[in-house]
Amino acid sequence: MDLGLSGLRALTLGSSRGLGYATARILALEGCRVVVNSRHPDHVRSAVDQINREAPGLAFGVPGDVALADQPANIVKEAAEILGGLDILITNSGGPPSGKFEQFNDEDWLQAVNLNLLSHVRLIRAALPYLRQSQNASVLTVTSYSVKQPIPNLVLSNSIRAATVGLTKTLALELGGDGIRFNSILPAWTQTERVTELMNARARSNQSSIEHELAKQAAESPFGRMATPEEFAQAAAFLVSPAASYITGVMLSVDGGMYKGTL
């Protein structure tokens, strides 16, 4: 199936590793011109080089920290200048620290809001003028299946990502008339560096091993394993593609059956 991505222009945030990198790579392999982003310029260069080895000339880099108020607009502007416009925006960032409610003060909450809610707001706001000029405009926010089924020891993420889902659905309704689609993917546990970090923290808390915690979490899926980043990326590529032109306002769980609810 041809997704119709060839020649489109995409900015994928938080894409030097993990889910973001896998998505940027899949988009480039589908013929999309992609801007990769990370806080660390050396990580950006490395990711761009890796993607261009497989899809020559289709990956570009713009470093910047989406958690800082003044940077999202600059990232979007520079990406649009490199690409000559923007058709696809994928808003993604790292997660806040793990921990229980009483461990966090107001500053911790405010930092998490900046990282996991306001980064989406600022990026989308800056991208709208470019997206309105596109015939294939699509925005994908990356959240978590925790918005449906809270994950133990992740109170910051559980709370704030739910607000991003509300934002995504609202914008699908408000801006559909402008021809811009808004969807979100709710990934569950996936084999990424972030998950390794969380499992290390869980192992320390439970006085167990990371191997034990990984196996216990994988058993929550009927498949008995976690997802690969590529499995997430393939779903993301479809949702932002013209092949999904009548899909908007969808919160798609890519969770291998880990979410046990019916809605």
N, C-alpha and C positions, 0 to 999 in steps of 0.2 A: 504494500500500500504506500503510495506517495503521499507524505504528510504535507507537501506544499511548502516546506521550509526553505528550500533553496533560494538564496538571494535575500532572504529577510535579515533584519538587523536586530540583534538581541544584546541586552545588558543583563548579566547574571551576577548578582551580588554574593559575596562570601563564597567565591568559587575557586579558590586556590587548592582546596582539598574537599573531601567528603561528598555530600550530596550536591553541593554547588558545582564542584569540579566535574563530577560525573555528568551533570546536566549540560554544562558548557561543552563538554567533549561530545556528547551525543548530538547536540544542536549543530556543532561544526561538522560532524560526520554526515549530517543530513543536508549540508550545504549552506547553513546559516552563518553569517558573519557575527562573531561573538566577542564581546568585551568581558574580560575576566577581571574580578576585583578581589582585593584582600587588604587588610591593614598593612601588610608587610610587602614592600616593593620586591624583595628577593623572591618571596613566594609567588607573587604575580608573574614575575619573569619566568620562573621555573614552570608554572602551569601553562603559560602561553607557549613556551618552547615545546612542552610535551604534546599539547594539542596540535600545534603546527607540524609536528613530525608525522601525524596521521592525516591531518587536513591542512595542507600547506597554505599559508597566507590568510586563513580564516579567523585566527584568534589574535586579539589585541589586549593590552592590559592597561588598567587605570587603578592605581592604588588609592586607598582612602578608608577611613574608619566611619562606618555608617552610624555608630553610636554617638558621634560628635555632631552637634546641631548644625554646624556650618559646612559639613562635608558632603552630605547626600546630594545637594543641588549641584555642587561642583563636579561630583562624580558623573551625574547624569549629563551635565553640559559637555564635559570632555568626551564622554562616550558617544554622544550624539554628533559631536564634531568629527570624531574619528570615523564613524559609520555613515555620516551623511544623513542622519535621522535615526528614528527608533520605531521598531514595530513590536518588540517584545521586551517586557520588563519582568524579571524574576527577582523578587525581594526576599532575601535570605540573610540570616546572620547566625552567629554562634548563640549558644544558650547561656542563661545566667547561672550562677553557682547553684549547686545542689545544697540541700539543707532543709531543716524544719522551720516552721513559722516563727518560733521565738528566737531563732538565731539571727534574724535580719532586722536591721533598723530602717529608718526612713530613707537614708542615703542608698542602702542596698536596693530598696524598692524603686527609687527614682532612677538609678542606673539601669535596672532591668527594664523599666518602662522605656527609657531611651533606646535601649538595644533591641527590644522585642516588640515594641509598638510604634514609637515615634519614628524609628528608622523607616518603617513601611510608609507611614504618613508622609514623611519628608521626601522620600524617593518618588512616590506616586505623584505628589503635588508637583515636583520638578519635572516629571516626565510627561505630564498631561499635554502640554503644548505640542510636543513631538508626536505623541500617540494619536492626537486628534488629526494629524496630517497623514496617518497611515491607513491603508485599506485593509490591514490585517492586524489591528491593534489588540494586544492581549497582555494582561497582567496576571502573574501567578505569585501568590504569597505562600511562603513555606512556613508551616506552623508545626503541629504535632497532634497525634491521636489523643494526647492528654487533654485536649479540649472536650473530648467525649468521655474519657475514662482517666481521671487524674492518676499520675504516676507518683508513688510514694517518694518522699524526700525531695520533691521538685516543686515546692509551693510557688516559687516565683514564676517558673515556666508555665505551670498549670493555670495560673491566674491570668497572666498577661497575654499569653498566646490566644486565650479565649477572646480577648478584646480585638485581636487582629482578625479573627474569623468574623466577628461582628462588623468590622470595618470592610472586609472583603465583600460580604453579602450586601451591605448598604451601597457600596460603590457600584456593584453589578446592577443594582436597581437605578441608582442616580445617573449613571453614565452610559448605560446601554444605548440610549438615544444618540450618543456620540459615536457609536460603533466600536466601543471599547469593551472587551470581555474581561471579567474578573473572576478568578477561581483560586482555590487554595488546595494544597496537598497536605494531608495529615499523616506524615510518616510515623511508623512505630519504630521499634528497635532495628537499627541497620548497622552493618559492619563499617563503622567510621571511627576516626580518631576521637571524636567527641564521645561516642559510646564507650570506647575503651577507657577514657578518663572517668566517666560516670561509674563504670563497673569497678574500676580501681577504688574509687571512693566508697562504693557499696561494700566491697570486700573488706576494706579497712574498718568500716562501721560494724559489719557483721562478724569480724574476726574470721573470715574465710579466705578463699583464694579467688582470683579473677576468673580462673577456669570454671570454678563452681558457680559463680554468679552468672557468667555467660551462658552456661548450660541450663541453669534454672530459668533464665529469661527466655532463651530460645524455646524452651518447652511450653511457653505460653501460646505459641503458634501451633495450629494443627499440622503444619509442615515440619515442626520440630527444629526450626532454624530461624535465624534472623534474615532480613533482606540484604541483598547486595546494593551498593549505591547505583549500579546500572539498572536495577529493577525500578528504583525510584525514578531515575532519569528518563527511562523510556515512557513512563506515565506522564512525566512533566512535559516531555517533548510533544506528546500527543495533545495535551491540554492547551498548550500555547500555539499549536499549529492551526492553519486554515482547515485542516481536516475536522477540527472540533468547533467549527464556526457557529454552531447553534447551542454550544454549551457555555453557560455563564452562571455565576452564583453557586457553583458546585463546590462542596468541601469533600474532596475525595480521600478516603482512607486508603493508604498503601501500607497495610499492616499485617498481611499474612494471616488474618483471622484473629489477631491478638485482642482486638476490641470485641467484647462479647455481647454488646447491645444489638437491638434490631433496628434502631433508627440512626 
